Amino acid sequence: MEKTRTISSNQTGCLLLFGLAWTAFSAIFVFVGLGTEDRTFVIIGSIFVLIGIALTIWGGLSYYTRFRVGKPEITISEQMLRVGQPFTVSYFHSFKSGVQIDGIRLELVFRETATYQQGTDTKTVTHNHIIAEFEEPGGQFQAGHLIQQSYNLQIPPDGMHTLKVRRNKLEWFVRFVMNVPRLPDFVEQFELEVVPVMMRK
């Protein structure tokens, strides 16, 4: 029997809340600077407030994108994979309101993350490798319009398994993207667990 799991993401809500909290905290610096007539506090606080407002706007637009698009049901045939193992990803969606979509994309992503020390600074470098990519045309979708698609993917036989240690990470993701004009992309991402075992032929 095929195992399935719905892909979900709460990053949009976190970004919106972080932007609001950042703005509120930064405003304290402005008020302190105004009260003490310290221009440094006012300038730094104002810059931080602008950054917070930008984060809040972006988070709000991302939330609006999700509101317009709705929540597609995305399933993956296996939750734990071996190196070289094929699997299937499917999506099904019924639009609740009319929306223009420029394109739909599904990706299998291998991500390398390394954290290293450079003097007194700690830096993190991330590289995303698109192992497989499928694109579908968009269009003007009306309320009640149904879309569904299924794709066959595979963890490459020469690929690496999932690895998470103190300063290095090797991770696998399935990423589903809808391009909405004049708004941030709708993105759902699911992490795959790839065990250090080769798929038998």
Backbone hydrogen bonds in HBPLUS format (Angstrom, degrees):
<---DONOR---> <-ACCEPTOR-->    atom                        ^
c    i                          cat <-CA-CA->   ^        H-A-AA   ^      H-
h    n   atom  resd res      DA  || num        DHA   H-A  angle D-A-AA Bond
n    s   type  num  typ     dist DA aas  dist angle  dist       angle   num
A0007-ILE N   A0074-ILE O   3.10 MM  67  5.53 138.5  2.28 134.8 145.5     1
A0014-CYS N   A0010-ASN O   3.26 MM   4  6.52 160.0  2.30 149.1 155.0     2
A0015-LEU N   A0011-GLN O   2.88 MM   4  6.08 155.9  1.94 150.8 156.8     3
A0016-LEU N   A0012-THR O   3.08 MM   4  6.34 159.6  2.13 150.2 155.3     4
A0017-LEU N   A0013-GLY O   3.01 MM   4  6.22 165.7  2.03 151.4 154.9     5
A0018-PHE N   A0014-CYS O   2.84 MM   4  5.95 156.4  1.89 147.4 154.8     6
A0019-GLY N   A0015-LEU O   2.92 MM   4  6.07 156.3  1.97 146.9 153.0     7
A0020-LEU N   A0016-LEU O   3.09 MM   4  6.36 157.5  2.14 147.4 153.0     8
A0021-ALA N   A0017-LEU O   2.92 MM   4  6.13 163.1  1.95 150.6 155.4     9
A0022-TRP N   A0018-PHE O   2.80 MM   4  5.92 159.9  1.84 150.2 156.2    10
A0023-THR N   A0019-GLY O   3.00 MM   4  6.12 159.4  2.04 144.4 149.7    11
A0024-ALA N   A0020-LEU O   3.00 MM   4  6.21 164.3  2.02 149.9 154.0    12
A0025-PHE N   A0021-ALA O   2.91 MM   4  6.06 163.6  1.94 150.9 155.6    13
A0026-SER N   A0022-TRP O   2.89 MM   4  6.00 158.4  1.94 147.5 154.0    14
A0027-ALA N   A0023-THR O   2.95 MM   4  6.11 146.1  2.07 144.7 153.6    15
A0028-ILE N   A0025-PHE O   3.16 MM   3  5.48 140.6  2.33 102.2 112.5    16
A0029-PHE N   A0026-SER O   3.02 MM   3  5.44 126.0  2.32 106.2 118.5    17
A0031-PHE N   A0027-ALA O   3.02 MM   4  6.36 162.8  2.05 153.7 157.3    18
A0032-VAL N   A0028-ILE O   2.84 MM   4  6.06 157.0  1.89 152.1 158.9    19
A0033-GLY N   A0029-PHE O   2.88 MM   4  6.03 158.1  1.92 145.6 151.9    20
A0034-LEU N   A0030-VAL O   2.88 MM   4  6.14 155.2  1.94 149.8 156.7    21
A0035-GLY N   A0031-PHE O   2.89 MM   4  6.04 152.7  1.96 142.5 150.2    22
A0036-THR N   A0032-VAL O   2.94 MM   4  6.12 148.8  2.04 146.9 154.8    23
A0037-GLU N   A0033-GLY O   2.72 MM   4  5.37 109.8  2.22 134.2 150.3    24
A0038-ASP N   A0033-GLY O   2.84 MM   5  4.61 137.3  2.02 131.3 139.4    25
A0042-VAL N   A0038-ASP O   3.30 MM   4  6.63 157.9  2.35 145.8 152.2    26
A0043-ILE N   A0039-ARG O   2.83 MM   4  6.04 164.6  1.86 154.9 158.1    27
A0044-ILE N   A0040-THR O   2.94 MM   4  6.06 174.1  1.95 156.5 157.9    28
A0045-GLY N   A0041-PHE O   2.84 MM   4  5.68 156.0  1.89 140.5 148.7    29
A0046-SER N   A0042-VAL O   2.88 MM   4  5.90 151.0  1.96 140.2 148.3    30
A0047-ILE N   A0043-ILE O   3.03 MM   4  6.31 156.5  2.08 149.8 155.5    31
A0048-PHE N   A0044-ILE O   2.99 MM   4  6.28 163.9  2.02 153.0 157.3    32
A0049-VAL N   A0045-GLY O   2.83 MM   4  6.06 149.0  1.93 144.8 154.2    33
A0050-LEU N   A0046-SER O   2.98 MM   4  6.25 156.3  2.04 147.0 152.3    34
A0051-ILE N   A0047-ILE O   3.02 MM   4  6.36 154.7  2.09 148.1 155.2    35
A0052-GLY N   A0048-PHE O   2.88 MM   4  6.12 159.0  1.92 148.3 154.2    36
A0053-ILE N   A0049-VAL O   2.84 MM   4  6.10 154.2  1.90 150.5 157.5    37
A0054-ALA N   A0050-LEU O   2.96 MM   4  6.19 157.7  2.01 145.7 151.5    38
A0055-LEU N   A0051-ILE O   2.94 MM   4  6.24 158.7  1.99 151.6 157.3    39
A0056-THR N   A0052-GLY O   2.89 MM   4  6.08 155.4  1.95 146.3 153.6    40
A0057-ILE N   A0053-ILE O   2.86 MM   4  6.10 160.9  1.89 152.2 156.9    41
A0058-TRP N   A0054-ALA O   2.95 MM   4  6.14 165.5  1.97 149.3 153.5    42
A0059-GLY N   A0055-LEU O   2.84 MM   4  6.00 159.7  1.89 147.0 153.3    43
A0060-GLY N   A0056-THR O   2.79 MM   4  5.96 152.8  1.86 146.3 154.5    44
A0061-LEU N   A0057-ILE O   2.84 MM   4  6.10 157.1  1.89 151.8 157.7    45
A0062-SER N   A0058-TRP O   2.91 MM   4  6.10 154.9  1.97 146.7 153.9    46
A0063-TYR N   A0059-GLY O   2.89 MM   4  6.09 153.0  1.97 143.2 150.8    47
A0064-TYR N   A0060-GLY O   2.90 MM   4  6.14 149.8  1.99 142.6 151.2    48
A0065-THR N   A0061-LEU O   2.88 MM   4  6.17 148.7  1.98 144.3 152.7    49
A0066-ARG N   A0062-SER O   3.10 MM   4  6.45 159.1  2.15 148.3 152.4    50
A0067-PHE N   A0063-TYR O   2.95 MM   4  6.22 145.8  2.06 142.0 152.3    51
A0068-ARG N   A0064-TYR O   2.87 MM   4  6.14 154.8  1.94 151.0 156.8    52
A0069-VAL N   A0065-THR O   2.89 MM   4  6.09 166.9  1.91 157.0 160.6    53
A0070-GLY N   A0066-ARG O   2.86 MM   4  5.54 157.1  1.91 137.7 145.3    54
A0073-GLU N   A0092-PHE O   2.83 MM  19  5.22 167.0  1.85 168.6 164.3    55
A0092-PHE N   A0073-GLU O   2.88 MM  19  5.22 147.4  1.99 142.7 153.5    56
A0075-THR N   A0090-SER O   2.88 MM  15  5.38 159.7  1.92 150.6 157.5    57
A0090-SER N   A0075-THR O   3.00 MM  15  5.38 162.2  2.03 149.7 155.3    58
A0077-SER N   A0088-THR O   2.90 MM  11  5.25 158.2  1.95 158.3 163.2    59
A0081-LEU N   A0193-GLU O   2.85 MM 112  6.13 167.6  1.86 164.7 168.1    60
A0195-VAL N   A0081-LEU O   2.78 MM 114  6.17 155.4  1.84 172.5 172.4    61
A0085-GLN N   A0082-ARG O   3.02 MM   3  5.32 157.4  2.08 136.0 133.9    62
A0083-VAL N   A0197-VAL O   2.88 MM 114  5.95 139.1  2.05 154.2 161.6    63
A0199-MET N   A0083-VAL O   2.78 MM 116  5.74 147.9  1.88 175.2 165.3    64
A0084-GLY N   A0155-ILE O   2.97 MM  71  4.78 116.1  2.39 107.3 124.9    65
A0155-ILE N   A0085-GLN O   3.07 MM  70  5.50 164.8  2.10 142.8 141.7    66
A0087-PHE N   A0153-LEU O   2.86 MM  66  5.41 156.9  1.91 139.5 142.2    67
A0153-LEU N   A0087-PHE O   2.84 MM  66  5.41 170.9  1.85 165.4 167.7    68
A0089-VAL N   A0151-TYR O   2.98 MM  62  5.36 158.6  2.03 150.1 157.0    69
A0151-TYR N   A0089-VAL O   2.81 MM  62  5.36 158.9  1.86 154.5 161.8    70
A0091-TYR N   A0149-GLN O   2.94 MM  58  5.61 157.8  1.99 159.6 165.4    71
A0149-GLN N   A0091-TYR O   3.07 MM  58  5.61 149.7  2.16 149.0 155.6    72
A0093-HIS N   A0147-ILE O   2.89 MM  54  5.39 152.9  1.96 162.4 164.7    73
A0147-ILE N   A0093-HIS O   2.92 MM  54  5.39 154.1  1.98 153.9 161.7    74
A0095-PHE N   A0145-HIS O   3.07 MM  50  5.58 158.2  2.12 154.4 155.8    75
A0144-GLY N   A0095-PHE O   2.63 MM  49  5.26 177.8  1.63 154.5 155.2    76
A0099-VAL N   A0141-PHE O   2.82 MM  42  5.41 152.7  1.90 152.3 161.5    77
A0141-PHE N   A0099-VAL O   2.90 MM  42  5.41 160.8  1.94 160.8 156.0    78
A0101-ILE N   A0139-GLY O   2.90 MM  38  5.29 172.5  1.91 152.9 155.1    79
A0139-GLY N   A0101-ILE O   2.64 MM  38  5.29 143.9  1.76 143.9 155.7    80
A0102-ASP N   A0179-ASN O   2.72 MM  77  5.25 158.1  1.77 160.5 163.4    81
A0179-ASN N   A0103-GLY O   2.94 MM  76  5.32 169.3  1.96 156.1 159.6    82
A0104-ILE N   A0136-GLU O   3.00 MM  32  5.04 166.9  2.02 150.1 150.5    83
A0136-GLU N   A0104-ILE O   2.76 MM  32  5.04 160.4  1.80 153.4 157.2    84
A0105-ARG N   A0177-VAL O   2.83 MM  72  5.08 162.8  1.86 153.5 156.9    85
A0177-VAL N   A0105-ARG O   2.79 MM  72  5.08 167.1  1.81 160.0 162.0    86
A0106-LEU N   A0134-PHE O   2.88 MM  28  5.22 158.7  1.92 150.5 157.3    87
A0134-PHE N   A0106-LEU O   2.86 MM  28  5.22 157.7  1.91 154.1 161.1    88
A0107-GLU N   A0175-ARG O   2.84 MM  68  5.11 159.2  1.88 148.8 155.8    89
A0175-ARG N   A0107-GLU O   2.90 MM  68  5.11 162.3  1.93 144.8 150.7    90
A0108-LEU N   A0132-ALA O   2.86 MM  24  5.07 159.9  1.90 146.3 147.9    91
A0131-ILE N   A0108-LEU O   2.81 MM  23  5.46 146.9  1.92 159.0 168.4    92
A0109-VAL N   A0173-PHE O   2.81 MM  64  5.05 170.3  1.82 151.8 155.0    93
A0173-PHE N   A0109-VAL O   2.83 MM  64  5.05 154.5  1.89 149.2 154.7    94
A0110-PHE N   A0129-HIS O   2.86 MM  19  5.05 167.5  1.88 149.6 153.3    95
A0129-HIS N   A0110-PHE O   2.77 MM  19  5.05 162.3  1.81 148.6 154.6    96
A0111-ARG N   A0171-GLU O   2.76 MM  60  5.09 168.3  1.78 152.4 156.4    97
A0171-GLU N   A0111-ARG O   2.92 MM  60  5.09 166.1  1.94 148.9 153.6    98
A0112-GLU N   A0127-HIS O   2.88 MM  15  5.20 164.1  1.91 153.0 157.1    99
A0127-HIS N   A0112-GLU O   2.86 MM  15  5.20 158.1  1.91 151.3 158.7   100
A0113-THR N   A0169-LYS O   2.96 MM  56  5.00 164.6  1.98 148.4 149.8   101
A0169-LYS N   A0113-THR O   2.84 MM  56  5.00 148.6  1.94 148.3 152.4   102
A0114-ALA N   A0125-VAL O   2.90 MM  11  5.35 162.6  1.93 154.5 159.9   103
A0125-VAL N   A0114-ALA O   2.83 MM  11  5.35 164.8  1.86 159.1 161.8   104
A0115-THR N   A0167-ARG O   2.81 MM  52  4.88 158.1  1.86 150.2 151.4   105
A0116-TYR N   A0123-LYS O   2.86 MM   7  5.51 159.1  1.91 160.1 165.9   106
A0123-LYS N   A0116-TYR O   2.87 MM   7  5.51 167.4  1.89 170.9 170.3   107
A0118-GLN N   A0121-ASP O   2.76 MM   3  5.22 175.3  1.76 163.1 164.8   108
A0121-ASP N   A0118-GLN O   3.08 MM   3  5.22 155.0  2.14 127.4 124.9   109
A0145-HIS N   A0142-GLN O   3.00 MM   3  5.53 159.6  2.05 139.8 140.6   110
A0159-GLY N   A0156-PRO O   2.86 MM   3  4.83 160.4  1.90 112.4 114.7   111
A0162-THR N   A0194-VAL O   2.83 MM  32  5.06 160.9  1.86 134.6 141.0   112
A0163-LEU N   A0170-LEU O   2.93 MM   7  4.82 161.8  1.97 135.5 139.8   113
A0170-LEU N   A0163-LEU O   2.68 MM   7  4.82 157.9  1.73 145.9 149.5   114
A0165-VAL N   A0168-ASN O   2.91 MM   3  5.39 172.5  1.92 174.3 174.6   115
A0192-LEU N   A0172-TRP O   2.81 MM  20  5.21 166.2  1.82 133.9 138.8   116
A0174-VAL N   A0190-PHE O   2.89 MM  16  5.31 156.8  1.95 152.5 160.1   117
A0190-PHE N   A0174-VAL O   2.92 MM  16  5.31 161.5  1.96 154.0 160.2   118
A0176-PHE N   A0188-GLU O   2.81 MM  12  5.16 172.0  1.82 162.3 165.1   119
A0188-GLU N   A0176-PHE O   2.92 MM  12  5.16 159.6  1.96 149.9 156.2   120
A0178-MET N   A0186-PHE O   2.88 MM   8  5.01 156.3  1.93 144.9 151.7   121
A0186-PHE N   A0178-MET O   2.93 MM   8  5.01 163.6  1.95 156.3 156.3   122
A0183-LEU N   A0180-VAL O   3.23 MM   3  5.61 153.6  2.31 137.1 134.0   123
A0197-VAL N   A0195-VAL O   2.77 MM   2  5.57 143.1  1.90 103.5  93.1   124
